[in-house]
Amino acid sequence: MRLLRILPLTLLLHTALPAQAAVYKCIDAEGRVTYTNDPSAARGCTALDTGQSVSTVPAPVRRPATTPGTTPSSSPSNFPRVSPDDQRARDDSRRQVLQSELENEETALAAAEAALAEQESIRLGDERNYQKVLDRLQPYKDKVELHKRNIEALRREISGLR
């Protein structure tokens, strides 16, 4: 009876253990060594005995090919260059655009806050339930928050300029 309990367990262990596959060592025409366990890809390769161990080392990272005399981080010789004065002028014009957008957003924020304050002071007759008041005011509050987020983003953008 005890044998009947052990037999399924031993069969399960034997099927769960991985079977060892043959490992083939292949050397190509350039002398590079590769290992495979695929018999169809192992034509012309030598089979290793199961007693030998195969060490695995990750392949080195391939660097992009560079032309002689250039470094990988340098720009190509035909890459367009911008003079420092032109770049400064571009940065200044960008700063002016961002400043004007910031002023517009601050004006819009003031108008949105005024509209919110006006709506908060009004109490309609059908708004006995305070949730109706909150529902009516929510678009105004959303507009104020939107302008505040825009102002904060513009200030971050301006502070990031050189």
Rosetta constraint file for C-alpha pairs under 8 A:
AtomPair CA 1 CA 5 HARMONIC 6.94 0.50
AtomPair CA 2 CA 6 HARMONIC 6.53 0.50
AtomPair CA 3 CA 7 HARMONIC 5.97 0.50
AtomPair CA 4 CA 8 HARMONIC 7.22 0.50
AtomPair CA 5 CA 9 HARMONIC 7.14 0.50
AtomPair CA 6 CA 10 HARMONIC 6.25 0.50
AtomPair CA 7 CA 11 HARMONIC 6.21 0.50
AtomPair CA 8 CA 12 HARMONIC 6.05 0.50
AtomPair CA 9 CA 13 HARMONIC 6.27 0.50
AtomPair CA 10 CA 14 HARMONIC 6.24 0.50
AtomPair CA 11 CA 15 HARMONIC 6.28 0.50
AtomPair CA 12 CA 16 HARMONIC 6.01 0.50
AtomPair CA 13 CA 17 HARMONIC 6.21 0.50
AtomPair CA 20 CA 50 HARMONIC 7.97 0.50
AtomPair CA 21 CA 37 HARMONIC 6.45 0.50
AtomPair CA 22 CA 37 HARMONIC 5.83 0.50
AtomPair CA 22 CA 47 HARMONIC 6.81 0.50
AtomPair CA 22 CA 48 HARMONIC 7.14 0.50
AtomPair CA 22 CA 49 HARMONIC 7.76 0.50
AtomPair CA 22 CA 50 HARMONIC 7.23 0.50
AtomPair CA 23 CA 35 HARMONIC 6.77 0.50
AtomPair CA 23 CA 36 HARMONIC 5.76 0.50
AtomPair CA 23 CA 37 HARMONIC 4.69 0.50
AtomPair CA 23 CA 38 HARMONIC 7.92 0.50
AtomPair CA 23 CA 47 HARMONIC 5.90 0.50
AtomPair CA 23 CA 48 HARMONIC 5.69 0.50
AtomPair CA 23 CA 49 HARMONIC 7.82 0.50
AtomPair CA 23 CA 50 HARMONIC 7.84 0.50
AtomPair CA 24 CA 35 HARMONIC 5.57 0.50
AtomPair CA 24 CA 36 HARMONIC 5.29 0.50
AtomPair CA 24 CA 37 HARMONIC 6.05 0.50
AtomPair CA 24 CA 38 HARMONIC 7.97 0.50
AtomPair CA 24 CA 39 HARMONIC 7.87 0.50
AtomPair CA 24 CA 42 HARMONIC 6.25 0.50
AtomPair CA 24 CA 45 HARMONIC 5.95 0.50
AtomPair CA 24 CA 46 HARMONIC 5.48 0.50
AtomPair CA 24 CA 47 HARMONIC 4.38 0.50
AtomPair CA 24 CA 48 HARMONIC 5.79 0.50
AtomPair CA 25 CA 33 HARMONIC 6.98 0.50
AtomPair CA 25 CA 34 HARMONIC 6.01 0.50
AtomPair CA 25 CA 35 HARMONIC 4.69 0.50
AtomPair CA 25 CA 36 HARMONIC 6.73 0.50
AtomPair CA 25 CA 42 HARMONIC 7.91 0.50
AtomPair CA 25 CA 45 HARMONIC 5.61 0.50
AtomPair CA 25 CA 46 HARMONIC 5.38 0.50
AtomPair CA 25 CA 47 HARMONIC 6.29 0.50
AtomPair CA 25 CA 48 HARMONIC 6.80 0.50
AtomPair CA 26 CA 33 HARMONIC 5.70 0.50
AtomPair CA 26 CA 34 HARMONIC 5.20 0.50
AtomPair CA 26 CA 35 HARMONIC 6.00 0.50
AtomPair CA 26 CA 36 HARMONIC 7.73 0.50
AtomPair CA 26 CA 42 HARMONIC 7.05 0.50
AtomPair CA 26 CA 44 HARMONIC 7.36 0.50
AtomPair CA 26 CA 45 HARMONIC 4.67 0.50
AtomPair CA 26 CA 46 HARMONIC 6.67 0.50
AtomPair CA 27 CA 31 HARMONIC 5.68 0.50
AtomPair CA 27 CA 32 HARMONIC 5.52 0.50
AtomPair CA 27 CA 33 HARMONIC 4.61 0.50
AtomPair CA 27 CA 34 HARMONIC 6.42 0.50
AtomPair CA 27 CA 45 HARMONIC 7.29 0.50
AtomPair CA 28 CA 32 HARMONIC 5.57 0.50
AtomPair CA 28 CA 33 HARMONIC 6.80 0.50
AtomPair CA 36 CA 41 HARMONIC 7.51 0.50
AtomPair CA 36 CA 42 HARMONIC 6.93 0.50
AtomPair CA 37 CA 42 HARMONIC 7.71 0.50
AtomPair CA 38 CA 42 HARMONIC 6.26 0.50
AtomPair CA 39 CA 43 HARMONIC 7.25 0.50
AtomPair CA 42 CA 46 HARMONIC 7.88 0.50
AtomPair CA 48 CA 52 HARMONIC 6.70 0.50
AtomPair CA 64 CA 72 HARMONIC 7.57 0.50
AtomPair CA 66 CA 70 HARMONIC 6.60 0.50
AtomPair CA 66 CA 71 HARMONIC 6.93 0.50
AtomPair CA 66 CA 72 HARMONIC 6.30 0.50
AtomPair CA 70 CA 74 HARMONIC 6.67 0.50
AtomPair CA 75 CA 79 HARMONIC 6.34 0.50
AtomPair CA 82 CA 86 HARMONIC 6.32 0.50
AtomPair CA 82 CA 87 HARMONIC 6.39 0.50
AtomPair CA 83 CA 87 HARMONIC 6.27 0.50
AtomPair CA 84 CA 88 HARMONIC 6.04 0.50
AtomPair CA 85 CA 89 HARMONIC 6.16 0.50
AtomPair CA 86 CA 90 HARMONIC 6.19 0.50
AtomPair CA 87 CA 91 HARMONIC 6.11 0.50
AtomPair CA 88 CA 92 HARMONIC 6.08 0.50
AtomPair CA 89 CA 93 HARMONIC 6.19 0.50
AtomPair CA 90 CA 94 HARMONIC 6.10 0.50
AtomPair CA 91 CA 95 HARMONIC 6.08 0.50
AtomPair CA 91 CA 161 HARMONIC 7.42 0.50
AtomPair CA 91 CA 162 HARMONIC 7.63 0.50
AtomPair CA 92 CA 96 HARMONIC 6.22 0.50
AtomPair CA 93 CA 97 HARMONIC 6.24 0.50
AtomPair CA 94 CA 98 HARMONIC 6.17 0.50
AtomPair CA 95 CA 99 HARMONIC 6.00 0.50
AtomPair CA 95 CA 158 HARMONIC 6.59 0.50
AtomPair CA 95 CA 161 HARMONIC 7.56 0.50
AtomPair CA 96 CA 100 HARMONIC 6.16 0.50
AtomPair CA 97 CA 101 HARMONIC 6.20 0.50
AtomPair CA 98 CA 102 HARMONIC 6.03 0.50
AtomPair CA 98 CA 154 HARMONIC 6.68 0.50
AtomPair CA 98 CA 157 HARMONIC 7.94 0.50
AtomPair CA 98 CA 158 HARMONIC 6.82 0.50
AtomPair CA 99 CA 103 HARMONIC 6.23 0.50
AtomPair CA 99 CA 158 HARMONIC 7.78 0.50
AtomPair CA 100 CA 104 HARMONIC 6.21 0.50
AtomPair CA 101 CA 105 HARMONIC 6.13 0.50
AtomPair CA 101 CA 154 HARMONIC 7.77 0.50
AtomPair CA 102 CA 106 HARMONIC 6.13 0.50
AtomPair CA 102 CA 151 HARMONIC 6.08 0.50
AtomPair CA 102 CA 154 HARMONIC 6.21 0.50
AtomPair CA 102 CA 155 HARMONIC 7.59 0.50
AtomPair CA 103 CA 107 HARMONIC 6.19 0.50
AtomPair CA 104 CA 108 HARMONIC 6.13 0.50
AtomPair CA 105 CA 109 HARMONIC 5.95 0.50
AtomPair CA 105 CA 147 HARMONIC 6.12 0.50
AtomPair CA 105 CA 150 HARMONIC 7.05 0.50
AtomPair CA 105 CA 151 HARMONIC 6.22 0.50
AtomPair CA 106 CA 110 HARMONIC 6.22 0.50
AtomPair CA 106 CA 147 HARMONIC 7.49 0.50
AtomPair CA 106 CA 151 HARMONIC 6.93 0.50
AtomPair CA 107 CA 111 HARMONIC 6.33 0.50
AtomPair CA 108 CA 112 HARMONIC 6.06 0.50
AtomPair CA 108 CA 147 HARMONIC 7.01 0.50
AtomPair CA 109 CA 113 HARMONIC 6.04 0.50
AtomPair CA 109 CA 144 HARMONIC 5.97 0.50
AtomPair CA 109 CA 147 HARMONIC 5.40 0.50
AtomPair CA 109 CA 148 HARMONIC 6.92 0.50
AtomPair CA 110 CA 114 HARMONIC 6.15 0.50
AtomPair CA 111 CA 115 HARMONIC 6.18 0.50
AtomPair CA 112 CA 116 HARMONIC 6.12 0.50
AtomPair CA 112 CA 140 HARMONIC 6.84 0.50
AtomPair CA 112 CA 143 HARMONIC 6.50 0.50
AtomPair CA 112 CA 144 HARMONIC 5.56 0.50
AtomPair CA 113 CA 117 HARMONIC 6.10 0.50
AtomPair CA 113 CA 140 HARMONIC 7.95 0.50
AtomPair CA 113 CA 144 HARMONIC 6.15 0.50
AtomPair CA 114 CA 118 HARMONIC 6.13 0.50
AtomPair CA 115 CA 119 HARMONIC 6.17 0.50
AtomPair CA 115 CA 140 HARMONIC 7.14 0.50
AtomPair CA 116 CA 120 HARMONIC 6.07 0.50
AtomPair CA 116 CA 137 HARMONIC 7.08 0.50
AtomPair CA 116 CA 140 HARMONIC 5.41 0.50
AtomPair CA 116 CA 141 HARMONIC 6.74 0.50
AtomPair CA 117 CA 121 HARMONIC 6.34 0.50
AtomPair CA 118 CA 122 HARMONIC 6.63 0.50
AtomPair CA 119 CA 137 HARMONIC 6.82 0.50
AtomPair CA 120 CA 137 HARMONIC 7.11 0.50
AtomPair CA 123 CA 127 HARMONIC 7.01 0.50
AtomPair CA 123 CA 133 HARMONIC 7.70 0.50
AtomPair CA 127 CA 132 HARMONIC 5.62 0.50
AtomPair CA 127 CA 133 HARMONIC 6.13 0.50
AtomPair CA 128 CA 132 HARMONIC 7.74 0.50
AtomPair CA 129 CA 133 HARMONIC 7.31 0.50
AtomPair CA 130 CA 134 HARMONIC 6.45 0.50
AtomPair CA 131 CA 135 HARMONIC 6.07 0.50
AtomPair CA 132 CA 136 HARMONIC 6.18 0.50
AtomPair CA 133 CA 137 HARMONIC 6.21 0.50
AtomPair CA 134 CA 138 HARMONIC 6.00 0.50
AtomPair CA 135 CA 139 HARMONIC 7.91 0.50
AtomPair CA 137 CA 141 HARMONIC 6.34 0.50
AtomPair CA 138 CA 142 HARMONIC 6.07 0.50
AtomPair CA 139 CA 143 HARMONIC 6.21 0.50
AtomPair CA 140 CA 144 HARMONIC 6.39 0.50
AtomPair CA 141 CA 145 HARMONIC 6.26 0.50
AtomPair CA 142 CA 146 HARMONIC 6.11 0.50
AtomPair CA 143 CA 147 HARMONIC 6.35 0.50
AtomPair CA 144 CA 148 HARMONIC 6.26 0.50
AtomPair CA 145 CA 149 HARMONIC 6.18 0.50
AtomPair CA 146 CA 150 HARMONIC 6.20 0.50
AtomPair CA 147 CA 151 HARMONIC 6.12 0.50
AtomPair CA 148 CA 152 HARMONIC 6.23 0.50
AtomPair CA 149 CA 153 HARMONIC 6.15 0.50
AtomPair CA 150 CA 154 HARMONIC 6.13 0.50
AtomPair CA 151 CA 155 HARMONIC 6.15 0.50
AtomPair CA 152 CA 156 HARMONIC 6.25 0.50
AtomPair CA 153 CA 157 HARMONIC 6.18 0.50
AtomPair CA 154 CA 158 HARMONIC 6.12 0.50
AtomPair CA 155 CA 159 HARMONIC 6.08 0.50
AtomPair CA 156 CA 160 HARMONIC 6.25 0.50
AtomPair CA 157 CA 161 HARMONIC 6.77 0.50
